[in-house]
Amino acid sequence: MRKVGVMRKGLALLLGVTMAFSAAACGNGQKSATEGTDRKEAESGVTTAGATEGTTAQGTEGEDVELIVFAAASMTETLTEIAENYKNVAPNVKITFNFDSSGTLKTQIEEGADCDVFISAAQKQMNQLDIEADPEVNKDGLDFVKQGTRIDLLENKVVLVTPDGNPAGIEAFQDITSDKLNLICLGNDDVPVGAYSLKILDYLGTSAEELEKGNKITYGSNVKEVTTQVKEATVDCGIIYATDAFSAGLTPVAEATAEMCGQVIYPAAVLNTTEDETEAQAFLDYLATDECAEVFEGVGFTALKK
């Protein structure tokens, strides 16, 4: 009995010592892991909460980011200049533009093209991508606009322009319906400037169909193509934006009123497909600054956000 008791005491003592060593080992292991984590965080500048001291509105310091901006063709000159200026604001952000008609850009976005920021020359194309827009416009229920980012950025004007010297003597929109006109160039009906043009024709009591019957109309796939045809004097006149007339060195002979075609508003938004939301929003915010307003207004835009 005593022998068994001694053995039990010995086993108990051995078990106690073993457990003590195990506890010490575990304690040392946990401490080492914590110290290792703290050391890594100190070296990287990143905490377990995900905060990075080098992070700014333009992204992590030293990290290159490319933003893809889809914008109406009428913004080519102004946005190209603004992108150069933006290099001083966010040197690690590269802006890549895709300029075309708003209708074409909308279709490309819908089909999955990479795009971070979209700027349309009309509300229609933006509405067609905005889940909160009127279902009568967004008939397919598309959801590409990041809610809370959409703004009305600019206003433009629709004007009637002629080639240098104005050979046909076109002096007003009403001359479109007169014998003075041999050939006019308009944007396609799926292009914002084309849609505004059709409203003007309706206001004048005519239509594209009527002009087509007399072989008096030709079309451009975007406002730049219309501008080029006028500039090269292949047509008597064309309907474009005031900003494109300015950029091309054309002097408008008439400016459409809101009664004739409505307001020409350019909405802009970050898309919810972006992988660089912070940088995209920062660039959109920059477009609404006084610095950018000066560039936009220098060619005939009216800045609505600044």
VMD Tcl script that draws the C-alpha trace (Angstrom):
set ca {
  {0.00 0.00 0.00}
  {2.75 2.41 0.90}
  {4.67 1.47 -2.21}
  {1.68 2.22 -4.36}
  {1.18 5.52 -2.56}
  {4.79 6.50 -3.22}
  {4.42 5.66 -6.88}
  {1.28 7.71 -7.10}
  {3.04 10.64 -5.45}
  {5.92 10.29 -7.88}
  {3.62 10.22 -10.86}
  {1.74 13.23 -9.59}
  {4.98 15.14 -9.13}
  {6.16 14.20 -12.63}
  {2.82 15.24 -14.17}
  {2.97 18.58 -12.37}
  {6.46 19.32 -13.63}
  {5.47 18.35 -17.19}
  {2.41 20.62 -17.12}
  {4.50 23.49 -15.77}
  {7.00 23.16 -18.65}
  {4.13 22.97 -21.18}
  {2.51 26.11 -19.83}
  {5.81 27.98 -19.95}
  {6.40 26.84 -23.53}
  {2.93 27.95 -24.62}
  {3.40 31.29 -22.93}
  {6.70 31.85 -24.67}
  {5.23 30.81 -28.04}
  {2.31 33.24 -27.74}
  {4.61 36.05 -26.77}
  {6.89 35.37 -29.73}
  {3.95 35.34 -32.17}
  {2.68 38.65 -30.79}
  {6.10 40.20 -30.94}
  {6.48 38.97 -34.52}
  {3.15 40.51 -35.53}
  {3.98 43.81 -33.87}
  {7.35 43.85 -35.59}
  {5.81 43.19 -39.03}
  {3.25 45.92 -38.49}
  {5.93 48.36 -37.40}
  {8.00 47.56 -40.47}
  {5.10 47.74 -42.95}
  {3.16 50.65 -41.45}
  {-0.04 48.56 -41.58}
  {-2.01 47.78 -38.43}
  {-4.34 44.85 -37.89}
  {-7.23 47.30 -38.35}
  {-6.05 47.88 -41.92}
  {-5.02 51.51 -41.46}
  {-2.06 52.66 -43.55}
  {-0.30 55.90 -42.74}
  {0.64 56.37 -46.40}
  {-2.95 56.18 -47.70}
  {-4.38 59.39 -49.19}
  {-7.35 60.33 -51.38}
  {-5.16 59.46 -54.35}
  {-4.25 55.99 -53.08}
  {-1.39 54.40 -51.20}
  {1.76 56.46 -51.48}
  {3.97 55.07 -54.20}
  {1.30 52.72 -55.55}
  {0.47 53.32 -59.21}
  {-3.22 53.35 -60.09}
  {-4.81 53.55 -63.55}
  {-8.26 55.09 -63.84}
  {-10.27 54.49 -67.00}
  {-12.61 57.38 -67.75}
  {-15.33 57.11 -70.41}
  {-16.31 60.60 -71.55}
  {-18.37 62.26 -74.26}
  {-16.32 63.14 -77.35}
  {-17.07 66.83 -76.83}
  {-14.85 66.76 -73.72}
  {-11.71 65.55 -75.50}
  {-9.71 68.78 -75.35}
  {-10.72 69.87 -71.85}
  {-10.26 66.52 -70.14}
  {-6.92 65.96 -71.85}
  {-5.70 69.25 -70.38}
  {-7.19 68.45 -66.98}
  {-5.48 65.06 -66.90}
  {-2.13 66.78 -67.37}
  {-2.91 69.12 -64.47}
  {-4.00 66.18 -62.33}
  {-0.50 64.72 -62.47}
  {0.50 67.45 -60.01}
  {-2.36 66.51 -57.68}
  {-1.98 62.74 -57.82}
  {1.30 61.79 -59.51}
  {0.70 58.07 -58.93}
  {-2.66 58.09 -60.76}
  {-2.69 57.56 -64.53}
  {-5.85 58.66 -66.35}
  {-6.77 56.71 -69.48}
  {-9.64 58.14 -71.55}
  {-12.12 56.57 -73.92}
  {-13.79 59.37 -75.88}
  {-16.84 58.62 -78.05}
  {-20.54 59.28 -78.31}
  {-22.36 58.77 -75.01}
  {-24.53 56.09 -76.60}
  {-21.51 54.08 -77.73}
  {-19.86 54.44 -74.33}
  {-23.04 53.33 -72.55}
  {-23.18 50.20 -74.70}
  {-19.52 49.40 -74.03}
  {-20.09 49.71 -70.28}
  {-23.16 47.51 -70.49}
  {-21.14 44.88 -72.35}
  {-18.51 44.75 -69.61}
  {-15.81 47.21 -70.66}
  {-13.52 48.36 -67.83}
  {-14.59 51.82 -66.68}
  {-14.16 53.70 -63.41}
  {-15.83 57.04 -64.18}
  {-18.48 57.84 -66.80}
  {-19.29 61.34 -68.08}
  {-22.21 61.56 -70.49}
  {-23.30 64.44 -72.71}
  {-26.93 63.80 -71.76}
  {-28.97 62.44 -68.88}
  {-30.46 59.65 -70.99}
  {-27.33 57.49 -71.26}
  {-26.51 57.89 -67.58}
  {-30.11 57.09 -66.64}
  {-29.94 53.91 -68.70}
  {-27.15 52.71 -66.39}
  {-28.67 53.99 -63.12}
  {-30.90 51.57 -61.18}
  {-32.57 54.53 -59.44}
  {-33.58 56.19 -62.71}
  {-37.05 56.04 -64.22}
  {-37.77 52.44 -65.31}
  {-39.20 53.88 -68.52}
  {-35.64 54.98 -69.36}
  {-33.65 52.22 -67.67}
  {-35.83 49.53 -69.21}
  {-33.28 46.75 -68.66}
  {-32.82 47.50 -64.97}
  {-29.08 48.11 -65.38}
  {-27.17 48.89 -62.20}
  {-23.76 50.41 -63.00}
  {-23.87 53.81 -61.27}
  {-22.46 53.87 -57.74}
  {-25.17 55.53 -55.71}
  {-24.24 58.80 -54.04}
  {-21.57 59.71 -56.61}
  {-23.67 61.03 -59.49}
  {-23.52 64.78 -60.12}
  {-24.56 67.23 -62.84}
  {-21.10 68.47 -63.80}
  {-21.50 70.79 -66.78}
  {-23.90 72.53 -69.13}
  {-23.21 73.00 -72.84}
  {-25.01 74.79 -75.66}
  {-26.16 73.49 -79.05}
  {-25.20 75.72 -81.97}
  {-25.51 75.93 -85.74}
  {-22.17 76.27 -87.52}
  {-21.06 76.77 -91.11}
  {-17.75 76.40 -92.96}
  {-15.44 79.40 -93.17}
  {-16.97 82.00 -95.45}
  {-20.45 80.48 -95.09}
  {-20.88 79.75 -98.85}
  {-24.57 78.86 -98.56}
  {-25.43 81.95 -96.54}
  {-26.97 80.01 -93.63}
  {-27.67 82.54 -90.86}
  {-30.29 80.96 -88.60}
  {-31.83 77.61 -87.69}
  {-34.86 78.55 -89.79}
  {-32.64 78.47 -92.89}
  {-32.50 74.68 -92.52}
  {-36.02 74.57 -93.94}
  {-35.24 77.02 -96.77}
  {-33.85 76.72 -100.29}
  {-30.49 77.92 -98.96}
  {-29.76 74.46 -97.64}
  {-28.25 71.83 -99.88}
  {-26.77 69.54 -97.22}
  {-26.65 69.51 -93.42}
  {-24.77 67.16 -91.10}
  {-26.34 65.93 -87.86}
  {-25.31 63.39 -85.25}
  {-26.99 59.98 -85.34}
  {-30.17 59.75 -83.29}
  {-28.43 57.59 -80.63}
  {-25.88 60.35 -80.06}
  {-26.86 63.15 -77.62}
  {-26.09 65.94 -80.09}
  {-28.21 64.07 -82.64}
  {-31.10 63.79 -80.22}
  {-30.90 67.53 -79.51}
  {-30.80 68.19 -83.26}
  {-33.99 66.18 -83.83}
  {-35.75 68.27 -81.20}
  {-34.66 71.41 -83.02}
  {-35.99 70.06 -86.34}
  {-39.29 69.28 -84.66}
  {-39.39 72.81 -83.25}
  {-38.83 74.13 -86.78}
  {-41.73 72.06 -88.08}
  {-39.65 69.58 -90.06}
  {-37.89 66.27 -89.49}
  {-34.88 64.21 -90.51}
  {-37.17 62.14 -92.71}
  {-38.22 65.24 -94.64}
  {-34.61 66.26 -95.17}
  {-33.73 62.71 -96.24}
  {-36.44 62.82 -98.92}
  {-34.68 65.81 -100.45}
  {-31.21 64.23 -99.99}
  {-30.32 67.17 -97.78}
  {-28.92 65.36 -94.76}
  {-25.89 63.31 -93.78}
  {-24.84 61.95 -90.39}
  {-21.87 61.64 -88.07}
  {-21.42 58.92 -85.45}
  {-20.40 61.51 -82.86}
  {-20.11 65.28 -82.53}
  {-16.48 65.29 -83.67}
  {-17.44 63.73 -87.01}
  {-20.14 66.36 -87.53}
  {-17.64 69.10 -86.68}
  {-15.10 67.69 -89.14}
  {-17.60 67.66 -92.00}
  {-18.42 71.30 -91.39}
  {-14.78 72.26 -90.98}
  {-13.90 70.56 -94.28}
  {-16.84 72.28 -96.03}
  {-18.36 69.04 -97.26}
  {-21.74 70.32 -95.96}
  {-23.44 73.72 -95.78}
  {-23.90 73.57 -92.01}
  {-24.08 71.31 -89.00}
  {-25.48 71.21 -85.48}
  {-22.83 70.69 -82.80}
  {-21.93 71.88 -79.29}
  {-20.59 75.36 -78.60}
  {-17.48 73.80 -77.07}
  {-16.69 71.83 -80.24}
  {-17.19 74.94 -82.34}
  {-14.68 76.74 -80.12}
  {-12.12 73.92 -80.32}
  {-12.45 73.72 -84.12}
  {-12.25 77.48 -84.63}
  {-15.79 77.69 -86.01}
  {-18.01 80.69 -85.28}
  {-21.66 79.73 -84.59}
  {-24.30 81.54 -86.60}
  {-27.04 80.67 -84.10}
  {-27.48 79.17 -80.63}
  {-30.42 76.95 -79.72}
  {-32.56 77.98 -76.78}
  {-33.80 75.64 -74.04}
  {-37.25 75.93 -75.67}
  {-35.85 74.44 -78.86}
  {-33.98 71.44 -77.44}
  {-33.95 71.55 -73.65}
  {-30.91 71.98 -71.42}
  {-27.69 70.20 -72.35}
  {-26.52 68.75 -69.03}
  {-23.47 66.51 -68.59}
  {-23.87 64.09 -65.65}
  {-20.87 62.26 -64.19}
  {-20.57 59.33 -61.80}
  {-18.27 56.67 -60.42}
  {-19.31 53.21 -61.60}
  {-19.88 50.43 -59.07}
  {-17.68 48.11 -61.12}
  {-14.55 50.12 -60.26}
  {-11.77 48.43 -58.33}
  {-10.32 51.81 -57.34}
  {-13.28 53.56 -55.75}
  {-11.25 56.00 -53.63}
  {-9.15 57.18 -56.56}
  {-12.17 57.36 -58.88}
  {-14.11 59.50 -56.41}
  {-11.08 61.73 -55.84}
  {-10.81 62.40 -59.58}
  {-14.54 63.11 -59.86}
  {-14.25 65.53 -56.92}
  {-11.33 67.21 -58.68}
  {-13.44 67.76 -61.82}
  {-15.82 69.84 -59.68}
  {-13.11 72.23 -58.44}
  {-12.56 75.86 -59.41}
  {-9.34 74.84 -61.17}
  {-11.21 72.54 -63.55}
  {-14.11 74.97 -63.91}
  {-11.67 77.46 -65.38}
  {-10.60 74.93 -68.03}
  {-14.18 73.94 -68.87}
  {-15.47 77.50 -69.04}
  {-12.52 78.52 -71.21}
  {-14.05 76.58 -74.12}
  {-17.71 77.43 -73.50}
  {-18.95 74.99 -70.88}
  {-20.81 76.24 -67.81}
  {-19.53 74.54 -64.66}
  {-22.45 73.44 -62.48}
  {-20.36 71.96 -59.65}
  {-17.42 73.86 -58.14}
}
mol new
graphics top color blue
foreach p $ca { graphics top sphere $p radius 0.5 }
foreach p [lrange $ca 0 end-1] q [lrange $ca 1 end] { graphics top cylinder $p $q radius 0.2 }
display resetview
